[in-house]
Amino acid sequence: MSKKICIVMSTYNKNITNKLCNRAKSELKNSGYKKISIIEVPGSFEVPTVISKIINKYDGFIAIGCIIKGETANFDLISSAITNAIMNLSINYKKPIGNSIITLFNKKQALKRFDRGKEAARAVIEVLKIK
């Protein structure tokens, strides 16, 4: 495929986000996508900001991150803000952004969610097919 895809990945909880990223990359490559870039950012909150800065350089994006609930309301606020920002970017620029920023109560839950990277890639692939 000649379409360019960018994966923007948080390095916070990198042992989890790397697995999400690997699943997303595999899905893209298996579907014929060769132009795949990966940009690392410190946390999930930075993902939408970076996408907004480079949105005109790519045909689609995959947002990857991992937010684990702590003892404050920060989890809910951050998760909601990121989801809204990603949706607004996708709608305003008419570009698919697969959301693989997983929200968990503990790291053990991540073991069951590594396919979210693959699912986000599949969503981007399917939306790019729509003319």
DRENMI-81013 format. One record per residue: x, y, z of N, C-alpha, C in turn; residue in three letters. Coordinates in pm, 1 decimal, always signed. Example, Ala and Ser with C-alpha at 12.3 -4.5 7.8 and 13.67 -1.06 7.14 Angstrom:
BEGIN
<n.east +1319.0, n.north -569.0, n.up +780.0, ca.east +1230.0, ca.north -450.0, ca.up +780.0, c.east +1320.0, c.north -330.0, c.up +780.0, r Ala>
<n.east +1285.0, n.north -225.0, n.up +708.0, ca.east +1367.0, ca.north -106.0, ca.up +714.0, c.east +1290.0, c.north +3.0, c.up +787.0, r Ser>
***
This chain:
BEGIN
<n.east +84.2, n.north -119.4, n.up +0.0, ca.east +0.0, ca.north +0.0, ca.up +0.0, c.east +87.6, c.north +124.2, c.up +0.0, r Met>
<n.east +43.1, n.north +225.9, n.up -70.1, ca.east +119.7, ca.north +350.8, ca.up -73.7, c.east +76.1, c.north +447.9, c.up +35.3, r Ser>
<n.east -26.7, n.north +414.6, n.up +109.2, ca.east -72.3, ca.north +500.6, ca.up +218.9, c.east +31.7, c.north +499.3, c.up +330.7, r Lys>
<n.east +48.8, n.north +615.9, n.up +391.8, ca.east +144.8, ca.north +628.7, ca.up +501.5, c.east +70.8, c.north +628.0, c.up +635.6, r Lys>
<n.east +118.0, n.north +541.0, n.up +724.8, ca.east +57.4, ca.north +527.2, ca.up +856.7, c.east +162.1, c.north +562.3, c.up +961.9, r Ile>
<n.east +119.0, n.north +633.6, n.up +1064.2, ca.east +207.5, ca.north +668.3, ca.up +1174.2, c.east +151.0, c.north +612.3, c.up +1304.5, r Cys>
<n.east +235.3, n.north +541.0, n.up +1375.6, ca.east +201.3, ca.north +492.7, ca.up +1508.7, c.east +264.1, c.north +589.8, c.up +1607.8, r Ile>
<n.east +181.8, n.north +650.2, n.up +1692.5, ca.east +232.9, ca.north +737.8, ca.up +1797.6, c.east +214.7, c.north +662.5, c.up +1928.4, r Val>
<n.east +329.0, n.north +629.2, n.up +1990.4, ca.east +328.8, ca.north +537.9, ca.up +2104.6, c.east +386.8, c.north +602.2, c.up +2229.4, r Met>
<n.east +313.0, n.north +590.7, n.up +2337.0, ca.east +361.5, ca.north +633.7, ca.up +2467.9, c.east +467.8, c.north +535.2, c.up +2517.3, r Ser>
<n.east +574.5, n.north +587.9, n.up +2577.2, ca.east +676.8, ca.north +500.2, ca.up +2634.4, c.east +652.5, c.north +473.5, c.up +2782.9, r Thr>
<n.east +549.4, n.north +535.7, n.up +2838.1, ca.east +512.8, ca.north +506.6, ca.up +2976.4, c.east +446.7, c.north +368.8, c.up +2977.8, r Tyr>
<n.east +487.2, n.north +282.0, n.up +3064.1, ca.east +445.1, ca.north +140.8, ca.up +3063.3, c.east +488.9, c.north +73.7, c.up +2933.5, r Asn>
<n.east +613.6, n.north +98.2, n.up +2895.4, ca.east +665.9, ca.north +54.8, ca.up +2765.7, c.east +659.6, c.north -96.7, c.up +2744.9, r Lys>
<n.east +670.0, n.north -174.2, n.up +2851.3, ca.east +660.5, ca.north -319.4, ca.up +2834.9, c.east +523.2, c.north -359.2, c.up +2780.5, r Asn>
<n.east +423.3, n.north -278.2, n.up +2806.0, ca.east +288.3, ca.north -302.8, ca.up +2754.0, c.east +271.2, c.north -237.9, c.up +2617.0, r Ile>
<n.east +311.9, n.north -111.8, n.up +2604.4, ca.east +289.5, ca.north -40.6, ca.up +2477.6, c.east +371.0, c.north -100.9, c.up +2363.0, r Thr>
<n.east +487.8, n.north -156.9, n.up +2392.0, ca.east +564.9, ca.north -223.5, ca.up +2286.9, c.east +486.8, c.north -340.4, c.up +2227.1, r Asn>
<n.east +418.6, n.north -415.1, n.up +2312.0, ca.east +340.9, ca.north -530.2, ca.up +2263.0, c.east +221.5, c.north -483.5, c.up +2179.8, r Lys>
<n.east +156.6, n.north -377.2, n.up +2223.4, ca.east +46.6, ca.north -320.4, ca.up +2143.9, c.east +98.9, c.north -274.2, c.up +2008.3, r Leu>
<n.east +213.4, n.north -207.8, n.up +2009.5, ca.east +273.9, ca.north -157.1, ca.up +1886.6, c.east +311.9, c.north -271.4, c.up +1792.6, r Cys>
<n.east +371.6, n.north -376.2, n.up +1846.4, ca.east +410.6, ca.north -490.7, ca.up +1762.3, c.east +290.5, c.north -554.9, c.up +1695.1, r Asn>
<n.east +180.5, n.north -565.6, n.up +1767.0, ca.east +58.9, ca.north -623.5, ca.up +1707.8, c.east +3.3, c.north -532.8, c.up +1598.3, r Arg>
<n.east +8.5, n.north -400.8, n.up +1621.9, ca.east -39.9, ca.north -305.3, ca.up +1521.0, c.east +47.5, c.north -312.5, c.up +1395.3, r Ala>
<n.east +179.2, n.north -313.3, n.up +1413.3, ca.east +271.5, ca.north -320.3, ca.up +1299.4, c.east +250.8, c.north -447.7, c.up +1219.8, r Lys>
<n.east +235.5, n.north -559.2, n.up +1288.9, ca.east +214.2, ca.north -687.2, ca.up +1219.5, c.east +87.6, c.north -683.8, c.up +1134.8, r Ser>
<n.east -18.4, n.north -628.0, n.up +1190.2, ca.east -144.6, ca.north -620.0, ca.up +1116.2, c.east -129.0, c.north -532.1, c.up +992.4, r Glu>
<n.east -61.7, n.north -419.3, n.up +1008.2, ca.east -39.4, ca.north -330.1, ca.up +894.0, c.east +44.2, c.north -399.4, c.up +786.8, r Leu>
<n.east +153.1, n.north -462.1, n.up +827.3, ca.east +241.2, ca.north -529.7, ca.up +731.1, c.east +169.8, c.north -645.5, c.up +662.4, r Lys>
<n.east +92.1, n.north -722.0, n.up +738.0, ca.east +17.3, ca.north -834.2, ca.up +680.0, c.east -87.9, c.north -786.8, c.up +581.1, r Asn>
<n.east -129.0, n.north -661.7, n.up +594.1, ca.east -228.4, ca.north -604.4, ca.up +503.0, c.east -164.2, c.north -527.7, c.up +388.6, r Ser>
<n.east -32.0, n.north -534.2, n.up +378.6, ca.east +38.1, ca.north -474.2, ca.up +266.1, c.east +89.7, c.north -332.7, c.up +287.0, r Gly>
<n.east +77.7, n.north -280.4, n.up +405.5, ca.east +128.4, ca.north -145.2, ca.up +431.9, c.east +278.2, c.north -151.4, c.up +458.5, r Tyr>
<n.east +352.3, n.north -67.6, n.up +386.0, ca.east +497.4, ca.north -66.1, ca.up +399.1, c.east +549.5, c.north +65.3, c.up +457.7, r Lys>
<n.east +473.3, n.north +170.4, n.up +442.2, ca.east +516.4, ca.north +302.0, ca.up +490.1, c.east +460.4, c.north +325.7, c.up +630.2, r Lys>
<n.east +532.5, n.north +271.8, n.up +729.6, ca.east +489.1, ca.north +279.8, ca.up +868.3, c.east +597.1, c.north +353.2, c.up +947.8, r Ile>
<n.east +558.9, n.north +461.4, n.up +1012.1, ca.east +650.1, ca.north +535.0, ca.up +1099.3, c.east +605.4, c.north +516.7, c.up +1243.6, r Ser>
<n.east +701.7, n.north +521.2, n.up +1333.0, ca.east +670.9, ca.north +512.8, ca.up +1475.9, c.east +734.5, c.north +632.7, c.up +1545.1, r Ile>
<n.east +652.9, n.north +703.2, n.up +1620.2, ca.east +701.6, ca.north +816.6, ca.up +1698.7, c.east +670.8, c.north +786.4, c.up +1844.9, r Ile>
<n.east +773.3, n.north +795.2, n.up +1927.4, ca.east +755.6, ca.north +770.9, ca.up +2071.1, c.east +737.7, c.north +902.7, c.up +2144.7, r Glu>
<n.east +645.9, n.north +901.3, n.up +2240.7, ca.east +620.8, ca.north +1018.2, ca.up +2325.8, c.east +624.6, c.north +970.5, c.up +2471.3, r Val>
<n.east +646.9, n.north +1063.0, n.up +2565.8, ca.east +662.2, ca.north +1020.7, ca.up +2705.0, c.east +538.3, c.north +956.8, c.up +2766.8, r Pro>
<n.east +420.3, n.north +1008.1, n.up +2736.7, ca.east +298.3, ca.north +956.8, ca.up +2797.8, c.east +181.8, c.north +960.8, c.up +2701.9, r Gly>
<n.east +72.0, n.north +900.0, n.up +2741.2, ca.east -46.9, ca.north +896.1, ca.up +2656.1, c.east -104.9, c.north +1034.5, c.up +2631.4, r Ser>
<n.east -91.2, n.north +1123.8, n.up +2727.4, ca.east -147.1, ca.north +1257.6, ca.up +2713.8, c.east -84.3, c.north +1334.2, c.up +2596.9, r Phe>
<n.east +39.6, n.north +1300.3, n.up +2562.6, ca.east +109.4, ca.north +1367.7, ca.up +2452.7, c.east +72.4, c.north +1313.3, c.up +2314.7, r Glu>
<n.east +9.3, n.north +1198.3, n.up +2309.5, ca.east -22.3, ca.north +1134.9, ca.up +2180.8, c.east -106.3, c.north +1225.9, c.up +2090.3, r Val>
<n.east -221.0, n.north +1279.8, n.up +2136.0, ca.east -300.1, ca.north +1365.1, ca.up +2046.2, c.east -226.5, c.north +1492.2, c.up +2002.0, r Pro>
<n.east -144.1, n.north +1547.6, n.up +2088.8, ca.east -68.8, ca.north +1668.8, ca.up +2053.0, c.east +26.3, c.north +1640.3, c.up +1938.3, r Thr>
<n.east +97.6, n.north +1528.6, n.up +1946.5, ca.east +191.5, ca.north +1493.7, ca.up +1839.9, c.east +116.2, c.north +1462.9, c.up +1711.0, r Val>
<n.east +6.5, n.north +1391.1, n.up +1720.1, ca.east -72.4, ca.north +1363.6, ca.up +1599.3, c.east -116.3, c.north +1494.7, c.up +1535.5, r Ile>
<n.east -159.6, n.north +1589.9, n.up +1615.4, ca.east -205.6, ca.north +1717.9, ca.up +1559.9, c.east -93.1, c.north +1792.6, c.up +1488.1, r Ser>
<n.east +29.2, n.north +1777.0, n.up +1534.7, ca.east +143.0, ca.north +1846.3, ca.up +1472.6, c.east +179.8, c.north +1786.9, c.up +1336.2, r Lys>
<n.east +151.6, n.north +1658.7, n.up +1316.9, ca.east +196.5, ca.north +1590.6, ca.up +1194.1, c.east +80.0, c.north +1535.4, c.up +1111.8, r Ile>
<n.east -39.1, n.north +1579.1, n.up +1142.0, ca.east -157.9, ca.north +1516.6, ca.up +1083.0, c.east -161.5, c.north +1523.3, c.up +929.8, r Ile>
<n.east -102.0, n.north +1623.3, n.up +871.8, ca.east -104.4, ca.north +1636.6, ca.up +725.0, c.east +3.6, c.north +1553.6, c.up +655.4, r Asn>
<n.east +89.5, n.north +1488.5, n.up +730.8, ca.east +198.0, ca.north +1410.5, ca.up +670.9, c.east +162.7, c.north +1263.1, c.up +652.0, r Lys>
<n.east +49.7, n.north +1219.3, n.up +709.4, ca.east +13.5, ca.north +1078.0, ca.up +705.8, c.east -132.6, c.north +1060.2, c.up +667.1, r Tyr>
<n.east -163.3, n.north +940.8, n.up +621.0, ca.east -300.7, ca.north +908.1, ca.up +583.0, c.east -382.5, c.north +855.6, c.up +700.3, r Asp>
<n.east -314.9, n.north +798.5, n.up +797.3, ca.east -383.3, ca.north +743.8, ca.up +914.1, c.east -287.1, c.north +728.3, c.up +1029.9, r Gly>
<n.east -342.9, n.north +711.4, n.up +1147.2, ca.east -263.1, ca.north +703.7, ca.up +1269.4, c.east -312.9, c.north +591.7, c.up +1359.1, r Phe>
<n.east -222.5, n.north +543.7, n.up +1442.5, ca.east -259.8, ca.north +452.8, ca.up +1549.6, c.east -201.7, c.north +511.7, c.up +1677.7, r Ile>
<n.east -289.6, n.north +538.3, n.up +1771.9, ca.east -250.5, ca.north +593.9, ca.up +1901.4, c.east -232.6, c.north +478.3, c.up +1999.1, r Ala>
<n.east -115.1, n.north +469.6, n.up +2060.8, ca.east -86.8, ca.north +359.4, ca.up +2152.1, c.east -41.3, c.north +413.2, c.up +2286.8, r Ile>
<n.east -104.1, n.north +362.3, n.up +2391.1, ca.east -67.1, ca.north +401.3, ca.up +2526.7, c.east -129.1, c.north +307.4, c.up +2627.3, r Gly>
<n.east -92.1, n.north +326.8, n.up +2752.2, ca.east -144.3, ca.north +243.8, ca.up +2860.3, c.east -159.1, c.north +329.9, c.up +2984.7, r Cys>
<n.east -281.9, n.north +343.1, n.up +3030.4, ca.east -310.6, ca.north +421.5, ca.up +3150.2, c.east -363.8, c.north +326.0, c.up +3256.1, r Ile>
<n.east -294.3, n.north +320.4, n.up +3368.3, ca.east -334.8, ca.north +232.3, ca.up +3478.0, c.east -387.3, c.north +318.6, c.up +3591.6, r Ile>
<n.east -504.8, n.north +284.9, n.up +3639.3, ca.east -570.8, ca.north +363.6, ca.up +3743.5, c.east -488.9, c.north +366.5, c.up +3871.3, r Lys>
<n.east -472.0, n.north +487.5, n.up +3922.1, ca.east -406.4, ca.north +505.9, ca.up +4051.2, c.east -512.5, c.north +535.0, c.up +4155.9, r Gly>
<n.east -475.7, n.north +614.3, n.up +4253.7, ca.east -567.7, ca.north +643.3, ca.up +4363.3, c.east -635.6, c.north +778.9, c.up +4351.5, r Glu>
<n.east -621.6, n.north +844.1, n.up +4236.3, ca.east -684.3, ca.north +975.5, ca.up +4218.9, c.east -776.6, c.north +973.2, c.up +4097.2, r Thr>
<n.east -847.6, n.north +1082.3, n.up +4077.1, ca.east -939.0, ca.north +1095.9, ca.up +3962.8, c.east -863.7, c.north +1122.4, c.up +3833.3, r Ala>
<n.east -733.8, n.north +1136.1, n.up +3839.6, ca.east -653.0, ca.north +1166.0, ca.up +3721.5, c.east -678.3, c.north +1066.4, c.up +3608.6, r Asn>
<n.east -694.9, n.north +940.0, n.up +3641.4, ca.east -719.9, ca.north +832.7, ca.up +3544.8, c.east -839.8, c.north +866.3, c.up +3456.8, r Phe>
<n.east -950.8, n.north +903.6, n.up +3519.4, ca.east -1072.9, ca.north +934.5, ca.up +3445.2, c.east -1057.6, c.north +1060.5, c.up +3361.9, r Asp>
<n.east -996.0, n.north +1161.9, n.up +3418.9, ca.east -978.6, ca.north +1288.8, ca.up +3348.1, c.east -887.2, c.north +1273.7, c.up +3227.0, r Leu>
<n.east -774.4, n.north +1208.1, n.up +3246.3, ca.east -678.4, ca.north +1188.4, ca.up +3137.6, c.east -738.8, c.north +1101.8, c.up +3027.2, r Ile>
<n.east -800.4, n.north +991.8, n.up +3063.9, ca.east -859.6, ca.north +900.7, ca.up +2965.2, c.east -965.3, c.north +971.2, c.up +2881.1, r Ser>
<n.east -1050.2, n.north +1046.1, n.up +2945.2, ca.east -1156.2, ca.north +1118.4, ca.up +2875.0, c.east -1098.9, c.north +1226.1, c.up +2783.3, r Ser>
<n.east -1002.9, n.north +1301.5, n.up +2832.4, ca.east -942.1, ca.north +1408.4, ca.up +2752.3, c.east -874.2, c.north +1352.0, c.up +2628.0, r Ala>
<n.east -802.4, n.north +1242.6, n.up +2643.5, ca.east -732.4, ca.north +1181.4, ca.up +2529.7, c.east -831.6, c.north +1129.0, c.up +2426.7, r Ile>
<n.east -933.5, n.north +1058.7, n.up +2472.7, ca.east -1033.8, ca.north +1004.0, ca.up +2381.8, c.east -1103.3, c.north +1115.5, c.up +2303.7, r Thr>
<n.east -1141.6, n.north +1221.0, n.up +2371.9, ca.east -1206.9, ca.north +1334.4, ca.up +2304.5, c.east -1114.0, c.north +1401.2, c.up +2204.5, r Asn>
<n.east -988.7, n.north +1419.3, n.up +2241.3, ca.east -892.5, ca.north +1484.1, ca.up +2151.3, c.east -870.5, c.north +1399.9, c.up +2025.4, r Ala>
<n.east -856.2, n.north +1268.9, n.up +2042.6, ca.east -836.1, ca.north +1180.9, ca.up +1927.6, c.east -958.2, c.north +1183.2, c.up +1836.2, r Ile>
<n.east -1076.3, n.north +1176.7, n.up +1892.7, ca.east -1198.1, ca.north +1179.3, ca.up +1811.7, c.east -1210.8, c.north +1312.2, c.up +1737.2, r Met>
<n.east -1183.4, n.north +1422.0, n.up +1804.9, ca.east -1191.7, ca.north +1553.2, ca.up +1739.6, c.east -1092.9, c.north +1565.6, c.up +1624.6, r Asn>
<n.east -970.8, n.north +1519.0, n.up +1643.8, ca.east -872.3, ca.north +1522.2, ca.up +1535.5, c.east -918.9, c.north +1438.6, c.up +1417.2, r Leu>
<n.east -967.6, n.north +1320.0, n.up +1444.6, ca.east -1011.9, ca.north +1230.4, ca.up +1338.3, c.east -1126.5, c.north +1291.6, c.up +1257.9, r Ser>
<n.east -1223.3, n.north +1348.0, n.up +1326.8, ca.east -1338.3, ca.north +1408.8, ca.up +1258.9, c.east -1299.1, c.north +1536.7, c.up +1185.2, r Ile>
<n.east -1226.2, n.north +1623.7, n.up +1252.1, ca.east -1190.9, ca.north +1752.7, ca.up +1191.8, c.east -1100.1, c.north +1739.4, c.up +1070.8, r Asn>
<n.east -1010.1, n.north +1641.2, n.up +1072.0, ca.east -916.8, ca.north +1624.2, ca.up +960.6, c.east -956.3, c.north +1510.0, c.up +867.4, r Tyr>
<n.east -1065.6, n.north +1441.0, n.up +902.2, ca.east -1116.6, ca.north +1330.5, ca.up +820.3, c.east -1009.4, c.north +1224.7, c.up +794.5, r Lys>
<n.east -938.9, n.north +1190.6, n.up +902.5, ca.east -835.3, ca.north +1088.2, ca.up +894.1, c.east -859.6, c.north +985.3, c.up +1003.8, r Lys>
<n.east -842.7, n.north +858.8, n.up +970.2, ca.east -863.8, ca.north +756.3, ca.up +1072.4, c.east -752.0, c.north +755.4, c.up +1176.0, r Pro>
<n.east -792.4, n.north +747.1, n.up +1301.1, ca.east -697.7, ca.north +733.6, ca.up +1411.3, c.east -746.1, c.north +615.7, c.up +1495.6, r Ile>
<n.east -676.0, n.north +506.3, n.up +1485.5, ca.east -709.8, ca.north +389.9, ca.up +1565.7, c.east -664.4, c.north +412.7, c.up +1708.8, r Gly>
<n.east -757.3, n.north +400.1, n.up +1801.0, ca.east -727.0, ca.north +428.1, ca.up +1940.8, c.east -692.2, c.north +299.5, c.up +2014.4, r Asn>
<n.east -564.1, n.north +283.2, n.up +2041.7, ca.east -517.3, ca.north +169.4, ca.up +2119.5, c.east -451.5, c.north +219.4, c.up +2248.3, r Ser>
<n.east -512.8, n.north +321.7, n.up +2306.3, ca.east -470.2, ca.north +366.8, ca.up +2438.9, c.east -559.9, c.north +294.3, c.up +2537.5, r Ile>
<n.east -503.4, n.north +192.1, n.up +2597.6, ca.east -583.0, ca.north +108.1, ca.up +2685.5, c.east -585.2, c.north +165.8, c.up +2827.6, r Ile>
<n.east -698.3, n.north +149.1, n.up +2891.4, ca.east -714.8, ca.north +194.8, ca.up +3028.8, c.east -741.6, c.north +72.7, c.up +3116.0, r Thr>
<n.east -663.7, n.north +60.1, n.up +3221.2, ca.east -666.5, ca.north -60.3, ca.up +3303.2, c.east -672.0, c.north -26.2, c.up +3451.5, r Leu>
<n.east -718.4, n.north -121.3, n.up +3529.6, ca.east -714.7, ca.north -106.9, ca.up +3674.5, c.east -586.3, c.north -164.7, c.up +3732.3, r Phe>
<n.east -520.3, n.north -254.3, n.up +3654.5, ca.east -393.2, ca.north -311.1, ca.up +3698.4, c.east -319.7, c.north -367.7, c.up +3576.8, r Asn>
<n.east -190.9, n.north -393.9, n.up +3594.0, ca.east -108.7, ca.north -442.7, ca.up +3482.2, c.east -151.8, c.north -581.8, c.up +3435.3, r Lys>
<n.east -205.5, n.north -661.5, n.up +3523.5, ca.east -249.2, ca.north -796.5, ca.up +3487.6, c.east -354.4, c.north -792.8, c.up +3376.5, r Lys>
<n.east -439.1, n.north -690.6, n.up +3377.6, ca.east -542.7, ca.north -679.4, ca.up +3274.8, c.east -483.6, c.north -659.1, c.up +3135.1, r Gln>
<n.east -363.5, n.north -606.2, n.up +3128.5, ca.east -299.6, ca.north -581.7, ca.up +2998.6, c.east -278.6, c.north -711.2, c.up +2921.1, r Ala>
<n.east -255.6, n.north -821.0, n.up +2992.0, ca.east -231.0, ca.north -949.0, ca.up +2926.4, c.east -344.2, c.north -989.8, c.up +2832.4, r Leu>
<n.east -465.0, n.north -944.4, n.up +2863.6, ca.east -582.1, ca.north -978.6, ca.up +2782.3, c.east -612.5, c.north -873.7, c.up +2677.0, r Lys>
<n.east -530.8, n.north -770.0, n.up +2668.6, ca.east -564.1, ca.north -658.5, ca.up +2580.7, c.east -457.4, c.north -624.4, c.up +2476.1, r Arg>
<n.east -357.6, n.north -708.7, n.up +2459.7, ca.east -252.8, ca.north -679.7, ca.up +2362.7, c.east -306.0, c.north -674.7, c.up +2219.3, r Phe>
<n.east -416.2, n.north -744.9, n.up +2192.0, ca.east -473.5, ca.north -741.1, ca.up +2057.6, c.east -539.4, c.north -607.9, c.up +2024.7, r Asp>
<n.east -549.8, n.north -517.4, n.up +2119.7, ca.east -606.1, ca.north -384.4, ca.up +2092.7, c.east -521.5, c.north -309.9, c.up +1989.0, r Arg>
<n.east -391.9, n.north -338.1, n.up +1984.8, ca.east -306.5, ca.north -278.4, ca.up +1881.5, c.east -346.3, c.north -327.7, c.up +1743.2, r Gly>
<n.east -368.0, n.north -456.2, n.up +1731.8, ca.east -412.2, ca.north -516.0, ca.up +1605.5, c.east -549.5, c.north -462.5, c.up +1566.1, r Lys>
<n.east -640.1, n.north -452.1, n.up +1663.6, ca.east -775.2, ca.north -402.8, ca.up +1635.3, c.east -773.3, c.north -257.0, c.up +1589.4, r Glu>
<n.east -687.3, n.north -175.5, n.up +1649.1, ca.east -676.8, ca.north -34.9, ca.up +1608.1, c.east -622.9, c.north -24.5, c.up +1465.6, r Ala>
<n.east -523.8, n.north -107.3, n.up +1433.6, ca.east -470.0, ca.north -109.0, ca.up +1297.4, c.east -576.1, c.north -152.2, c.up +1198.0, r Ala>
<n.east -651.8, n.north -255.4, n.up +1232.0, ca.east -758.0, ca.north -305.1, ca.up +1144.3, c.east -862.4, c.north -196.2, c.up +1120.7, r Arg>
<n.east -896.5, n.north -120.6, n.up +1223.9, ca.east -994.3, ca.north -12.1, ca.up +1209.0, c.east -943.5, c.north +92.9, c.up +1111.3, r Ala>
<n.east -817.4, n.north +130.0, n.up +1122.2, ca.east -759.4, ca.north +229.2, ca.up +1031.1, c.east -760.0, c.north +175.8, c.up +888.1, r Val>
<n.east -719.9, n.north +52.2, n.up +870.4, ca.east -717.7, ca.north -9.9, ca.up +737.2, c.east -855.6, c.north -7.7, c.up +674.3, r Ile>
<n.east -956.9, n.north -45.1, n.up +749.0, ca.east -1093.3, ca.north -50.1, ca.up +696.9, c.east -1145.4, c.north +89.4, c.up +661.9, r Glu>
<n.east -1117.5, n.north +187.9, n.up +745.5, ca.east -1165.3, ca.north +323.9, ca.up +717.5, c.east -1094.1, c.north +381.9, c.up +595.1, r Val>
<n.east -966.4, n.north +349.6, n.up +578.3, ca.east -894.0, ca.north +399.0, ca.up +460.9, c.east -948.4, c.north +341.9, c.up +330.4, r Leu>
<n.east -1016.1, n.north +228.4, n.up +335.5, ca.east -1074.9, ca.north +169.4, ca.up +215.7, c.east -1197.8, c.north +245.5, c.up +168.3, r Lys>
<n.east -1260.4, n.north +319.5, n.up +257.1, ca.east -1383.7, ca.north +392.3, ca.up +223.3, c.east -1349.1, c.north +515.3, c.up +143.1, r Ile>
<n.east -1410.3, n.north +528.0, n.up +28.0, ca.east -1382.9, ca.north +642.9, ca.up -60.4, c.east -1476.3, c.north +756.9, c.up -31.1, r Lys>
***
